[in-house]
């Protein structure tokens, strides 16, 4: 079964850290770039970090130097992680993982990250 399941969110004080994880089940993911997206209340989902199949990473400016994306390719599952350091209240959002090159796969439930000031 092809699915995306995110975990690891929670409530943290500003300056704290969280590590998000995603289990992307299905052999289709191993050959695709993977990304972490976030959705702020009332806003559209936006890509914040991307990792290619070769391990090259890219970040949007507002998370550079604070977030680190990584992936582990296992048999039939890709495990995607997002290490989030120096968190800010404006990082509060629901975070999702996704393979941007496979738009037909439904979004996972996401994981809520709340950063208090």
N, C-alpha and C positions, 0 to 999 in steps of 0.2 A: 504494500500500500504506500502510495506517495503522499507524504505529509510533512508539515513543518510544525515543530513544537518548540516554543521558546520558554525559558525559565531563568531564574536568578534575579529577577527584579525585587524591589523592596523600597523601604523608606530609609533614607540616609541623610545625615547633616551635610551642609555645604562643606566642601573640602574632603569629603569621604570618598570611598571607592566601592564599586560593585563589579561583579564579573557575571556577564550574561552568557547563557549557553543556548544553543539551538541544535536540535536533532533533526536533520533533513533526511528522512527515510526514503529510499528509492535509489536505484543505481543511476538514475538520470542526473543526479546532482554532482557526482564525482567529476564529470567532464565539463562542468560549468563554473563560471565565476559566481561568487556568493557575496551577498551584502547585508548590512544591517540598516534598517530604516527606522524612522521614528515618526510618530504622529502626535503633535501637540493638540490640545483641545480646540476644536473648531477649525483645524487646519488639515491640509492634505498630507499624506505620508511623504517623507523626503528621505533620500538616501544620505546616510552619514558616513559610511565606511564600506569599502569594497575590497575583496581579495580575489585575485585571479587564480586559475588552476595552477599557475606557476609560482604562486605565493607573493606576487607583487601586490602591494597595498596602496590604497588611495583614500584620502579623508577630505571631508569638507573643512573649510578653514576654521570653523568654530569648535572643532574637536581635535584638531592637530596638536600633537604634543600631550594630549590628555587621554585619548582613547587608542587602544591597540586591538586590531582585528586579527584573528588567527583561525586556522582550520585544520582538522584532522580527517583524512579520508580513510574510513574503515569500509569493510565489505558491505555494500548496499546502504551505507549511511555516511553522511558527512556531518561532522560535529563542528559547529561554528561557535566562536567565542568572541566576546567583546569585553576587554578589560577597560573599565571606566575609572579614571583617577581624577582627582581635583574637581569633583562634581560641583555644579553650580545649580541654583534654583531653576534657571532657564533650561536645564537639561531634563526637567520633569516632562515626561511623555510616556506613551506606550511604544515599546520597541519591538520590532518584527525582523525576522530574517527572511531572506528570499533569494532566489536565483533570478536576476533580472532578465536573463535570456529565456526564461520559461514562464511567460506571463499567465498561462492557462492554469497553473497550479494554484489552488485557493490559498489565501493568506492564512497563517496560523493564528492562534488566539492572541499572540503578543504577550509581553510581560511589562507590567507597570513599574516605572521608575519614578520615585518621588523624592525630590531633594528639598529639604527644609532649610530656611535661612537662619 
